[in-house]
Amino acid sequence: MLNMGARQTPPKIDRVPYIPMLKENNTRKGFFEHGDFLALRDSLPDYLKGFVTFSYKTGWRVSEISNLTWNQVDLDQGIVRLETGETKNDEGRTVYLDKELKEVFSCQWEARKKSGRLIPYVFPNKEGKNRIRDFRKAWDKACKNVGIGKRLFHDLRRTAVRNMVRAGIPERVAMMVSGHKTRSVFERYNIVNDTDLKLAAQRQEAYLKDQMVTKTVTSGDFGTKKGFKQNAQILNG
């Protein structure tokens, strides 16, 4: 507010005072391991299964999924689009559906035809009459049933980002899928767990072993018969 006042013509205030900011520690660290997600999905009502699967795979925000309509879907091409102005960051987005998501959308389309209610939403609510709105009760019950404690739906968004990075998808591409505009926010979701740390130690150990072999080989006496024999034994394991 003070900065805005100082930028007015003429300025509304003569100077902006220094105001120290409190240290923030609001980075959320919740995410789903794959087994936990599968167990949770199985425990949810049928009308939410496809809904959470799409979130788990794409990292879209809950409002983006609940407001998704069939005119944004190309089933033949397996493409889902959000146009400019339909997202939180006002940027358009295109997602190609994998095999599982194609099956999800095909099932949703068939269920829509059988119901006789041609509502525009891809993921209708339990009654099949409107979009999904408040599903916290069903969500909390499923979390409790599978014993994973209190979880947030937004944890699926963080998990999608982490899974895409682990799968080797370039960060820029992953950001285009999930809809993250700034890399700083994206990095907050690329969460490291104990498995990542263990894998890092194993990879470092393998790397150092390779360095030891390389050093022994390059320092061997290639000018002698003995040196050739020793280095050949090293290279052959």
Summary of the structure (lengths in Angstrom):
residues: 237
radius of gyration: 26.2
end to end distance: 68.5
largest distance: 87.8
contacts: 573
relative contact order: 0.11
helix: 54%
strand: 6%
